[in-house]
Amino acid sequence: YADGQLSLDNMLVENKASSQTKRLHEAGMFSAAFVHHVTNAIHDMDQDVRDHVFVIIGLGEIIGSAMWEALSGLKQCKGALVVYDPFLSPQARALAEQKGVRFVDDLEDELKKDTRHVLIECVGEEKVISANHLRAAKADMKVFSFGTGRHWIDLPALEDMSRDQRGAPVREAVGRIGHLPVYTYKIP
């Protein structure tokens, strides 16, 4: 310190946000923890993981890809794991398909199927889940956000769809993932 100020003469600053190290290690650590939370939350609702189709929203390079790797390794998810990513380049999609990733191109059609869906969001700022998607979904859909939350889903539409006669959104806290509450919305 010179005169109480921090000297930057011998300091190195390195940004690892897009580094190979982060891609290899951080993604694996987070995805294992996220898969643990998702499967535990489903079990906490007294449901079987095998009764669900998992839809990863946003494959990407780190979190979405790691989520696919982790879920595809679970025997109870075999054949019940798809990816929806309207922003993925054709080249990246072709590479993913070579690894065995199955894509769905029309999320609304997928959600109309008579099955329980688990949507796992791994995208940033893009609005992906619209009010039309929410209306198309069959009962008992679960949505987990491991991205920015309110940006990718039309949460105001979900709250509007779940309002009671008094105009308040009908939601119930059903648990916690870490320090964050988990809510279930009731849509009449």
Backbone as CSV, one residue per row, in Angstrom:
resi,resn,N_x,N_y,N_z,CA_x,CA_y,CA_z,C_x,C_y,C_z
1,TYR,0.848,-1.181,0.000,0.000,0.000,0.000,0.884,1.231,0.000
2,ALA,0.559,2.122,-0.843,1.283,3.389,-0.881,0.316,4.480,-0.422
3,ASP,0.634,5.109,0.671,-0.215,6.157,1.234,-1.649,5.666,1.481
4,GLY,-1.773,4.425,1.949,-3.101,3.887,2.245,-3.878,3.419,1.028
5,GLN,-3.286,3.485,-0.136,-3.962,3.060,-1.359,-3.464,1.680,-1.770
6,LEU,-4.272,0.930,-2.420,-3.898,-0.388,-2.913,-3.036,-0.235,-4.152
7,SER,-1.898,-0.889,-4.154,-1.013,-0.850,-5.310,-1.380,-1.993,-6.255
8,LEU,-1.508,-1.709,-7.521,-1.852,-2.718,-8.518,-0.628,-3.183,-9.308
9,ASP,0.576,-2.818,-8.832,1.787,-3.156,-9.571,1.998,-4.657,-9.732
10,ASN,1.655,-5.438,-8.732,1.907,-6.877,-8.769,0.612,-7.687,-8.767
11,MET,-0.424,-7.185,-9.419,-1.710,-7.864,-9.398,-2.056,-8.394,-10.782
12,LEU,-2.593,-9.600,-10.806,-3.066,-10.211,-12.042,-4.565,-10.430,-11.896
13,VAL,-5.332,-10.001,-12.875,-6.768,-10.218,-12.892,-7.080,-11.091,-14.100
14,GLU,-7.753,-12.197,-13.840,-8.065,-13.121,-14.920,-9.551,-13.453,-14.857
15,ASN,-10.249,-13.305,-15.963,-11.672,-13.598,-16.026,-11.867,-15.025,-16.513
16,LYS,-12.453,-15.878,-15.680,-12.661,-17.288,-16.018,-14.118,-17.581,-16.395
17,ALA,-14.919,-16.548,-16.631,-16.343,-16.746,-16.871,-16.623,-17.687,-18.039
18,SER,-15.835,-17.641,-19.092,-16.063,-18.500,-20.255,-14.944,-19.505,-20.446
19,SER,-14.206,-19.785,-19.398,-13.032,-20.647,-19.533,-13.396,-22.120,-19.641
20,GLN,-12.492,-22.899,-20.174,-12.667,-24.345,-20.266,-12.758,-24.963,-18.867
21,THR,-12.008,-24.426,-17.934,-12.053,-24.920,-16.553,-13.459,-24.795,-15.990
22,LYS,-14.073,-23.637,-16.197,-15.433,-23.429,-15.705,-16.389,-24.395,-16.388
23,ARG,-16.270,-24.531,-17.697,-17.160,-25.435,-18.430,-17.053,-26.866,-17.908
24,LEU,-15.841,-27.318,-17.625,-15.636,-28.702,-17.213,-16.064,-28.967,-15.781
25,HIS,-15.695,-28.085,-14.880,-15.879,-28.370,-13.459,-17.143,-27.758,-12.867
26,GLU,-17.372,-26.501,-13.119,-18.523,-25.838,-12.514,-19.829,-26.462,-13.010
27,ALA,-19.910,-26.723,-14.296,-21.136,-27.284,-14.847,-21.463,-28.621,-14.193
28,GLY,-20.489,-29.472,-14.050,-20.722,-30.774,-13.432,-21.168,-30.660,-11.988
29,MET,-20.528,-29.761,-11.245,-20.903,-29.587,-9.842,-22.329,-29.059,-9.710
30,PHE,-22.648,-28.020,-10.489,-23.981,-27.444,-10.403,-25.042,-28.418,-10.885
31,SER,-24.794,-29.091,-12.006,-25.826,-29.977,-12.537,-26.124,-31.113,-11.571
32,ALA,-25.111,-31.675,-10.938,-25.348,-32.749,-9.970,-26.217,-32.236,-8.818
33,ALA,-25.914,-31.033,-8.342,-26.715,-30.454,-7.251,-28.134,-30.150,-7.733
34,PHE,-28.279,-29.605,-8.951,-29.599,-29.263,-9.467,-30.446,-30.515,-9.670
35,VAL,-29.861,-31.571,-10.237,-30.603,-32.813,-10.454,-31.060,-33.378,-9.112
36,HIS,-30.198,-33.301,-8.119,-30.554,-33.752,-6.769,-31.767,-32.972,-6.259
37,HIS,-31.752,-31.648,-6.423,-32.861,-30.816,-5.950,-34.149,-31.117,-6.709
38,VAL,-34.055,-31.265,-8.035,-35.245,-31.529,-8.845,-35.875,-32.863,-8.455
39,THR,-35.075,-33.908,-8.391,-35.633,-35.227,-8.070,-36.160,-35.263,-6.637
40,ASN,-35.491,-34.606,-5.712,-35.991,-34.553,-4.331,-37.305,-33.786,-4.243
41,ALA,-37.426,-32.684,-4.998,-38.666,-31.906,-4.974,-39.836,-32.736,-5.494
42,ILE,-39.594,-33.530,-6.533,-40.653,-34.401,-7.064,-41.018,-35.466,-6.033
43,HIS,-40.020,-36.064,-5.414,-40.294,-37.052,-4.360,-41.032,-36.422,-3.185
44,ASP,-40.676,-35.173,-2.834,-41.336,-34.488,-1.726,-42.822,-34.262,-1.995
45,MET,-43.218,-34.264,-3.271,-44.632,-34.123,-3.635,-45.300,-35.488,-3.751
46,ASP,-44.620,-36.519,-3.217,-45.122,-37.893,-3.257,-45.391,-38.375,-4.677
47,GLN,-44.478,-38.023,-5.584,-44.593,-38.463,-6.971,-43.325,-39.194,-7.372
48,ASP,-43.436,-39.965,-8.441,-42.325,-40.759,-8.941,-41.675,-40.036,-10.110
49,VAL,-40.373,-39.920,-10.071,-39.617,-39.259,-11.137,-39.888,-39.928,-12.485
50,ARG,-40.107,-41.239,-12.474,-40.314,-41.989,-13.726,-41.617,-41.628,-14.419
51,ASP,-42.522,-40.938,-13.749,-43.802,-40.552,-14.341,-43.747,-39.205,-15.046
52,HIS,-42.571,-38.688,-15.297,-42.421,-37.348,-15.847,-41.561,-37.354,-17.117
53,VAL,-41.828,-36.384,-17.976,-40.955,-36.098,-19.111,-40.188,-34.832,-18.744
54,PHE,-38.882,-34.900,-18.822,-38.022,-33.764,-18.490,-37.707,-32.982,-19.753
55,VAL,-37.960,-31.684,-19.720,-37.690,-30.808,-20.858,-36.678,-29.772,-20.397
56,ILE,-35.481,-29.853,-20.941,-34.463,-28.842,-20.639,-34.668,-27.686,-21.602
57,ILE,-34.869,-26.513,-21.057,-35.078,-25.316,-21.856,-33.731,-24.605,-21.960
58,GLY,-33.096,-24.680,-23.121,-31.809,-24.034,-23.337,-30.653,-24.979,-23.092
59,LEU,-30.086,-25.509,-24.167,-28.980,-26.457,-24.023,-27.686,-25.734,-23.655
60,GLY,-27.324,-24.724,-24.402,-26.156,-23.906,-24.081,-24.859,-24.675,-23.925
61,GLU,-23.851,-23.992,-23.433,-22.518,-24.584,-23.297,-22.221,-25.087,-21.892
62,ILE,-22.904,-24.558,-20.885,-22.519,-24.914,-19.521,-23.679,-25.587,-18.791
63,ILE,-24.612,-24.861,-18.263,-25.622,-25.421,-17.370,-26.579,-26.371,-18.105
64,GLY,-27.155,-25.952,-19.223,-28.094,-26.815,-19.941,-27.455,-28.114,-20.395
65,SER,-26.258,-28.026,-20.943,-25.546,-29.234,-21.387,-25.230,-30.145,-20.209
66,ALA,-24.814,-29.560,-19.112,-24.497,-30.354,-17.926,-25.761,-30.987,-17.346
67,MET,-26.883,-30.273,-17.384,-28.143,-30.845,-16.916,-28.522,-32.049,-17.768
68,TRP,-28.354,-31.933,-19.095,-28.672,-33.059,-19.975,-27.776,-34.255,-19.635
69,GLU,-26.482,-33.994,-19.462,-25.549,-35.083,-19.122,-25.968,-35.770,-17.818
70,ALA,-26.292,-34.966,-16.814,-26.646,-35.529,-15.510,-27.961,-36.299,-15.567
71,LEU,-28.984,-35.733,-16.213,-30.280,-36.412,-16.291,-30.229,-37.641,-17.193
72,SER,-29.454,-37.568,-18.273,-29.383,-38.717,-19.178,-28.668,-39.891,-18.505
73,GLY,-27.924,-39.616,-17.452,-27.264,-40.677,-16.706,-28.157,-41.371,-15.689
74,LEU,-29.346,-40.827,-15.449,-30.282,-41.444,-14.506,-31.151,-42.455,-15.235
75,LYS,-31.192,-43.672,-14.753,-31.963,-44.708,-15.445,-33.450,-44.374,-15.490
76,GLN,-33.975,-43.654,-14.502,-35.391,-43.322,-14.504,-35.759,-42.245,-15.521
77,CYS,-34.751,-41.598,-16.140,-35.022,-40.564,-17.147,-34.814,-41.068,-18.573
78,LYS,-34.362,-42.272,-18.742,-34.110,-42.813,-20.079,-35.389,-42.722,-20.914
79,GLY,-35.280,-42.118,-22.077,-36.425,-41.997,-22.969,-37.395,-40.900,-22.585
80,ALA,-37.171,-40.239,-21.483,-38.096,-39.203,-21.017,-37.371,-37.878,-20.842
81,LEU,-36.404,-37.620,-21.717,-35.584,-36.412,-21.618,-35.460,-35.788,-22.996
82,VAL,-35.927,-34.540,-23.127,-35.831,-33.813,-24.389,-35.315,-32.407,-24.113
83,VAL,-34.898,-31.747,-25.178,-34.386,-30.380,-25.080,-35.190,-29.490,-26.011
84,TYR,-35.540,-28.298,-25.515,-36.155,-27.265,-26.339,-35.229,-26.063,-26.305
85,ASP,-34.708,-25.688,-27.480,-33.806,-24.544,-27.549,-33.947,-23.870,-28.913
86,PRO,-34.845,-22.888,-29.015,-35.049,-22.215,-30.297,-33.894,-21.298,-30.702
87,PHE,-32.936,-21.105,-29.813,-31.824,-20.191,-30.084,-30.536,-20.906,-30.461
88,LEU,-30.539,-22.227,-30.431,-29.336,-23.013,-30.703,-29.024,-22.989,-32.200
89,SER,-27.764,-22.816,-32.543,-27.367,-22.804,-33.951,-27.530,-24.202,-34.546
90,PRO,-27.738,-24.287,-35.858,-27.859,-25.604,-36.499,-26.618,-26.478,-36.289
91,GLN,-25.439,-25.868,-36.262,-24.207,-26.627,-36.058,-24.162,-27.213,-34.641
92,ALA,-24.509,-26.405,-33.645,-24.507,-26.884,-32.263,-25.574,-27.949,-32.063
93,ARG,-26.704,-27.792,-32.724,-27.763,-28.803,-32.614,-27.309,-30.128,-33.224
94,ALA,-26.668,-30.077,-34.386,-26.182,-31.300,-35.038,-25.175,-32.022,-34.145
95,LEU,-24.271,-31.270,-33.526,-23.299,-31.887,-32.610,-23.994,-32.532,-31.410
96,ALA,-24.992,-31.850,-30.871,-25.726,-32.389,-29.724,-26.485,-33.650,-30.122
97,GLU,-27.088,-33.647,-31.294,-27.823,-34.831,-31.746,-26.888,-36.027,-31.925
98,GLN,-25.647,-35.767,-32.326,-24.663,-36.853,-32.446,-24.377,-37.476,-31.075
99,LYS,-24.521,-36.691,-30.010,-24.298,-37.197,-28.646,-25.543,-37.886,-28.083
100,GLY,-26.643,-37.842,-28.836,-27.865,-38.494,-28.377,-28.937,-37.571,-27.847
101,VAL,-28.733,-36.259,-27.929,-29.739,-35.312,-27.457,-30.945,-35.362,-28.391
102,ARG,-32.136,-35.502,-27.793,-33.380,-35.454,-28.563,-34.005,-34.073,-28.370
103,PHE,-34.352,-33.447,-29.487,-34.923,-32.100,-29.446,-36.421,-32.144,-29.717
104,VAL,-37.142,-31.197,-29.142,-38.529,-30.949,-29.506,-38.543,-29.545,-30.085
105,ASP,-39.180,-29.407,-31.258,-39.184,-28.110,-31.949,-40.404,-27.271,-31.617
106,ASP,-41.470,-27.892,-31.178,-42.699,-27.170,-30.852,-43.048,-27.463,-29.391
107,LEU,-42.685,-26.552,-28.524,-42.900,-26.755,-27.086,-44.386,-26.825,-26.755
108,GLU,-45.188,-26.030,-27.427,-46.622,-26.044,-27.143,-47.214,-27.426,-27.429
109,ASP,-46.838,-28.040,-28.552,-47.315,-29.396,-28.869,-46.837,-30.407,-27.831
110,GLU,-45.590,-30.268,-27.390,-45.054,-31.182,-26.374,-45.849,-31.073,-25.079
111,LEU,-46.188,-29.855,-24.675,-46.892,-29.637,-23.420,-48.353,-30.084,-23.473
112,LYS,-48.909,-30.219,-24.674,-50.289,-30.689,-24.816,-50.405,-32.190,-24.604
113,LYS,-49.295,-32.902,-24.644,-49.330,-34.351,-24.454,-49.827,-34.683,-23.049
114,ASP,-50.483,-35.809,-22.949,-51.075,-36.217,-21.679,-50.009,-36.870,-20.796
115,THR,-49.131,-36.071,-20.283,-48.073,-36.556,-19.410,-47.673,-35.439,-18.462
116,ARG,-47.008,-35.792,-17.394,-46.469,-34.792,-16.468,-45.147,-34.300,-17.033
117,HIS,-44.989,-32.994,-17.065,-43.752,-32.409,-17.570,-42.977,-31.728,-16.451
118,VAL,-41.671,-31.809,-16.552,-40.779,-31.056,-15.685,-39.955,-30.171,-16.606
119,LEU,-40.174,-28.867,-16.527,-39.401,-27.926,-17.329,-38.230,-27.444,-16.491
120,ILE,-37.040,-27.543,-17.058,-35.831,-27.118,-16.358,-35.205,-26.007,-17.177
121,GLU,-35.316,-24.798,-16.679,-34.873,-23.620,-17.408,-33.397,-23.391,-17.181
122,CYS,-32.673,-23.241,-18.293,-31.230,-22.987,-18.226,-30.849,-21.867,-19.183
123,VAL,-31.720,-20.889,-19.379,-31.464,-19.801,-20.317,-31.295,-18.489,-19.577
124,GLY,-30.914,-17.477,-20.316,-30.687,-16.169,-19.731,-31.892,-15.261,-19.833
125,GLU,-31.770,-14.234,-20.613,-32.757,-13.171,-20.645,-33.915,-13.415,-21.613
126,GLU,-33.808,-14.395,-22.501,-34.824,-14.580,-23.526,-36.134,-15.069,-22.924
127,LYS,-37.254,-14.509,-23.422,-38.577,-14.979,-23.008,-38.873,-16.229,-23.824
128,VAL,-38.989,-17.374,-23.174,-39.194,-18.641,-23.861,-40.582,-19.204,-23.578
129,ILE,-41.021,-19.201,-22.337,-42.304,-19.780,-21.959,-43.351,-18.675,-21.940
130,SER,-44.301,-18.773,-22.871,-45.343,-17.748,-23.004,-46.626,-18.191,-22.310
131,ALA,-47.577,-17.295,-22.278,-48.893,-17.634,-21.729,-49.524,-18.771,-22.522
132,ASN,-49.307,-18.825,-23.842,-49.839,-19.921,-24.661,-49.265,-21.263,-24.228
133,HIS,-47.972,-21.298,-23.914,-47.364,-22.534,-23.419,-48.010,-22.949,-22.099
134,LEU,-48.216,-21.987,-21.216,-48.803,-22.286,-19.914,-50.223,-22.810,-20.068
135,ARG,-50.992,-22.217,-20.996,-52.366,-22.678,-21.224,-52.390,-24.073,-21.841
136,ALA,-51.398,-24.388,-22.661,-51.347,-25.693,-23.337,-50.977,-26.820,-22.383
137,ALA,-50.280,-26.500,-21.334,-49.751,-27.534,-20.438,-50.858,-28.287,-19.732
138,LYS,-50.642,-29.581,-19.623,-51.552,-30.418,-18.844,-51.311,-30.135,-17.366
139,ALA,-52.186,-30.649,-16.546,-52.066,-30.436,-15.104,-50.776,-31.032,-14.575
140,ASP,-50.350,-30.496,-13.488,-49.223,-31.049,-12.746,-47.869,-30.830,-13.419
141,MET,-47.719,-29.735,-14.141,-46.428,-29.393,-14.723,-45.559,-28.769,-13.631
142,LYS,-44.292,-29.133,-13.631,-43.343,-28.557,-12.685,-42.320,-27.742,-13.465
143,VAL,-41.956,-26.598,-12.923,-41.012,-25.709,-13.588,-39.910,-25.372,-12.603
144,PHE,-38.676,-25.616,-12.999,-37.511,-25.273,-12.187,-36.675,-24.277,-12.970
145,SER,-36.269,-23.213,-12.325,-35.452,-22.200,-12.979,-34.060,-22.191,-12.385
146,PHE,-33.079,-22.454,-13.238,-31.688,-22.367,-12.822,-30.989,-21.254,-13.586
147,GLY,-31.784,-20.323,-14.091,-31.268,-19.162,-14.812,-31.701,-17.913,-14.076
148,THR,-32.239,-16.968,-14.827,-32.578,-15.677,-14.246,-33.999,-15.584,-13.735
149,GLY,-34.806,-16.626,-13.905,-36.118,-16.653,-13.286,-37.205,-15.914,-14.015
150,ARG,-37.492,-14.685,-13.614,-38.659,-13.964,-14.127,-38.530,-13.586,-15.597
151,HIS,-37.355,-13.646,-16.176,-37.195,-13.193,-17.559,-37.630,-14.220,-18.585
152,TRP,-37.449,-15.490,-18.329,-37.659,-16.514,-19.356,-39.072,-17.053,-19.399
153,ILE,-39.844,-16.879,-18.339,-41.230,-17.353,-18.289,-42.141,-16.155,-18.086
154,ASP,-43.303,-16.224,-18.677,-44.271,-15.148,-18.519,-44.945,-15.307,-17.162
155,LEU,-44.198,-14.960,-16.109,-44.684,-15.125,-14.747,-45.928,-14.275,-14.462
156,PRO,-46.028,-13.047,-14.987,-47.283,-12.308,-14.791,-48.493,-13.048,-15.382
157,ALA,-48.310,-13.723,-16.527,-49.416,-14.501,-17.103,-49.772,-15.676,-16.193
158,LEU,-48.764,-16.345,-15.643,-49.015,-17.456,-14.721,-49.777,-16.964,-13.493
159,GLU,-49.367,-15.823,-12.956,-50.057,-15.272,-11.795,-51.487,-14.876,-12.144
160,ASP,-51.684,-14.302,-13.353,-53.044,-13.944,-13.788,-53.921,-15.178,-13.955
161,MET,-53.359,-16.254,-14.514,-54.124,-17.478,-14.747,-54.523,-18.158,-13.439
162,SER,-53.805,-17.873,-12.379,-54.051,-18.569,-11.111,-54.825,-17.731,-10.097
163,ARG,-55.418,-16.656,-10.515,-56.114,-15.773,-9.560,-57.423,-16.378,-9.075
164,ASP,-57.702,-16.136,-7.787,-58.968,-16.584,-7.212,-60.030,-15.494,-7.389
165,GLN,-61.209,-15.697,-6.782,-62.306,-14.726,-6.931,-61.931,-13.355,-6.381
166,ARG,-61.015,-13.304,-5.428,-60.603,-12.026,-4.851,-59.528,-11.341,-5.685
167,GLY,-58.991,-12.058,-6.699,-57.982,-11.480,-7.562,-56.555,-11.757,-7.136
168,ALA,-56.372,-12.573,-6.101,-55.017,-12.889,-5.612,-54.510,-14.160,-6.291
169,PRO,-53.226,-14.191,-6.672,-52.675,-15.432,-7.235,-52.762,-16.562,-6.213
170,VAL,-53.187,-17.732,-6.663,-53.311,-18.886,-5.784,-52.020,-19.696,-5.915
171,ARG,-51.191,-19.550,-4.918,-49.954,-20.314,-4.897,-49.717,-20.799,-3.479
172,GLU,-49.000,-21.895,-3.420,-48.740,-22.508,-2.129,-47.259,-22.853,-2.049
173,ALA,-46.644,-22.498,-0.939,-45.245,-22.882,-0.726,-45.219,-24.372,-0.431
174,VAL,-44.440,-25.119,-1.222,-44.400,-26.578,-1.052,-43.036,-27.075,-0.601
175,GLY,-42.099,-26.185,-0.428,-40.776,-26.603,0.015,-39.740,-25.547,-0.259
176,ARG,-38.486,-25.968,-0.213,-37.365,-25.058,-0.433,-36.284,-25.798,-1.217
177,ILE,-35.594,-25.045,-2.051,-34.364,-25.518,-2.672,-33.292,-24.559,-2.172
178,GLY,-32.454,-25.054,-1.288,-31.503,-24.168,-0.632,-32.275,-23.166,0.202
179,HIS,-32.042,-21.877,-0.029,-32.754,-20.834,0.713,-33.955,-20.293,-0.060
180,LEU,-34.208,-20.813,-1.280,-35.285,-20.294,-2.105,-36.574,-21.089,-1.905
181,PRO,-37.715,-20.395,-1.790,-38.981,-21.115,-1.644,-39.409,-21.736,-2.974
182,VAL,-40.125,-22.840,-2.892,-40.704,-23.496,-4.057,-42.212,-23.349,-3.941
183,TYR,-42.827,-22.826,-5.004,-44.277,-22.586,-4.998,-44.963,-23.473,-6.017
184,THR,-46.189,-23.821,-5.705,-47.058,-24.450,-6.686,-48.197,-23.462,-6.939
185,TYR,-48.498,-23.222,-8.227,-49.589,-22.350,-8.600,-50.784,-23.209,-8.949
186,LYS,-51.955,-22.811,-8.486,-53.199,-23.516,-8.790,-53.921,-22.752,-9.895
187,ILE,-54.137,-23.416,-11.023,-54.832,-22.780,-12.143,-56.204,-23.427,-12.257
188,PRO,-57.265,-22.625,-12.062,-58.626,-23.195,-12.106,-58.994,-23.694,-13.498
